Amino acid sequence: MKKLFSVILLTLALGLGVTLVSCGDDKDEPTPDTHNLESVYENETDTHFMFDIDVEKKTGSIYIYNVVFTIGERVSPAMNIRIDAPCTIDKSGKVFILFGTDIIPFMLRGNTPVPVESMPITNLTCNVDTKKKTYDIYFNCHGGEYKNAGKLQ
């Protein structure tokens, strides 16, 4: 009888232990203060993007690698630029919107960013959706317009 009582008590204790372990806090994980997101690309020479977003400061940097601007029949050489812009976040905390006009971009010369005042960015709108893992970007610069959209890694 003692053995049967011990087995029942042990079974109840294990059942209670498993129940307590499986119960947890149902709160969503906190949103990190920064997001570093990269676009999907195949080759290092492809145009690709990195989005560096600081939620607390409500700012972001868009890094565009190997971008080429076409204005009429003229084509610029491939260049790497950084665009710093204000950022808003939707209610879900998953969509970041970078925007602005008259933004001075930075040409990336190795690890050295150099401001390029002769190429201001206007009408910037960039949506980065971390839930859908997509981005789209539009702006005017260098006498023309630039549009791109794609997937995030």
Phi and psi in degrees as a GROMACS rama.xvg file:
@    title "Ramachandran Plot"
@    xaxis  label "Phi"
@    yaxis  label "Psi"
@TYPE xy
-61.2075  -39.0252  LYS-2
-64.9138  -43.764  LYS-3
-62.3274  -42.993  LEU-4
-63.0092  -40.2179  PHE-5
-64.8129  -41.9878  SER-6
-64.3934  -43.1372  VAL-7
-64.0973  -43.4563  ILE-8
-64.1291  -42.7042  LEU-9
-64.3902  -41.6856  LEU-10
-62.0036  -43.4764  THR-11
-64.2912  -41.211  LEU-12
-63.7305  -44.2534  ALA-13
-64.2409  -42.9782  LEU-14
-60.4575  -43.2366  GLY-15
-66.0348  -39.6744  LEU-16
-62.7928  -45.0755  GLY-17
-63.9358  -40.8758  VAL-18
-62.5819  -44.227  THR-19
-68.2453  -37.4466  LEU-20
-67.4493  -38.7557  VAL-21
-75.2695  -19.9489  SER-22
-83.0101  132.832  CYS-23
-144.239  -173.92  GLY-24
-76.407  124.893  ASP-25
-85.813  6.04026  ASP-26
-68.4856  147.244  LYS-27
-66.8869  155.228  ASP-28
-66.2964  146.383  GLU-29
-65.742  147.477  PRO-30
-73.7553  129.484  THR-31
-65.5003  155.922  PRO-32
-74.2862  -22.5386  ASP-33
-132.585  151.142  THR-34
-130.362  130.276  HIS-35
-119.502  108.959  ASN-36
-122.241  144.262  LEU-37
-125.864  146.319  GLU-38
-78.8143  160.631  SER-39
-80.743  134.438  VAL-40
-153.072  159.295  TYR-41
-96.2901  -46.6486  GLU-42
-118.947  151.51  ASN-43
-61.2591  -22.4741  GLU-44
-88.2699  -6.79188  THR-45
-70.7373  151.035  ASP-46
-66.0399  127.085  THR-47
-146.445  166.285  HIS-48
-127.797  151.701  PHE-49
-133.219  134.274  MET-50
-115.178  121.248  PHE-51
-115.411  105.571  ASP-52
-115.122  129.658  ILE-53
-107.369  105.118  ASP-54
-64.1145  -43.1643  VAL-55
-63.5922  -42.7925  GLU-56
-85.1498  -10.334  LYS-57
57.039  45.3959  LYS-58
-135.481  163.309  THR-59
-152.52  159.563  GLY-60
-123.514  134.335  SER-61
-108.778  119.768  ILE-62
-102.214  124.034  TYR-63
-117.936  119.47  ILE-64
-104.585  136.672  TYR-65
61.9969  38.0786  ASN-66
-81.1354  141.129  VAL-67
-126.554  130.438  VAL-68
-101.948  133.285  PHE-69
-113.034  122.22  THR-70
-125.72  106.597  ILE-71
62.7141  -120.914  GLY-72
-97.6862  -5.58398  GLU-73
-83.8103  141.85  ARG-74
-128.09  128.611  VAL-75
-77.486  159.77  SER-76
-68.6207  157.765  PRO-77
-64.2996  136.459  ALA-78
-142.314  161.1  MET-79
-110.509  126.68  ASN-80
-131.313  159.761  ILE-81
-125.227  134.271  ARG-82
-120.474  119.012  ILE-83
-96.8237  132.122  ASP-84
-150.105  157.624  ALA-85
-64.7123  158.83  PRO-86
-140.732  136.53  CYS-87
-114.046  160.826  THR-88
-127.231  135.703  ILE-89
-72.7766  173.864  ASP-90
-62.3336  -29.3969  LYS-91
-75.6503  -17.3873  SER-92
76.7522  13.0781  GLY-93
-111.221  -16.1382  LYS-94
-117.17  124.625  VAL-95
-110.341  134.135  PHE-96
-119.733  113.839  ILE-97
-99.2124  139.394  LEU-98
-153.868  166.89  PHE-99
150.786  171.918  GLY-100
-144.943  158.852  THR-101
55.4588  45.6524  ASP-102
-96.2052  128.864  ILE-103
-83.3077  116.028  ILE-104
-79.9637  167.166  PRO-105
-116.722  128.664  PHE-106
-82.5897  131.638  MET-107
-93.9498  112.656  LEU-108
-107.049  91.5722  ARG-109
68.5216  -123.602  GLY-110
-97.799  6.96566  ASN-111
-103.412  114.675  THR-112
-81.4579  129.991  PRO-113
-118.748  121.669  VAL-114
-64.2437  140.751  PRO-115
-120.286  86.4531  VAL-116
-67.7436  -20.793  GLU-117
-79.4856  -5.50591  SER-118
-126.506  58.9577  MET-119
-63.2926  144.235  PRO-120
-90.4151  128.49  ILE-121
-124.873  157.454  THR-122
54.9231  38.0796  ASN-123
-71.9696  127.836  LEU-124
-138.145  123.059  THR-125
-138.439  122.867  CYS-126
-109.804  127.241  ASN-127
-121.07  113.968  VAL-128
-106.967  105.577  ASP-129
-75.8485  -19.6704  THR-130
-77.6374  -48.6929  LYS-131
-81.2157  -13.6341  LYS-132
60.1669  50.202  LYS-133
-133.22  164.07  THR-134
-145.155  155.693  TYR-135
-145.177  145.64  ASP-136
-141.258  143.614  ILE-137
-146.428  136.37  TYR-138
-163.472  163.359  PHE-139
-104.39  138.265  ASN-140
-167.213  150.59  CYS-141
58.3162  32.5329  HIS-142
81.3447  7.87289  GLY-143
-146.698  -171.396  GLY-144
-116.25  154.555  GLU-145
-130.385  130.858  TYR-146
-134.286  142.659  LYS-147
-160.141  153.325  ASN-148
-152.172  153.149  ALA-149
-178.577  -165.932  GLY-150
-102.69  151.165  LYS-151
-99.7827  151.69  LEU-152
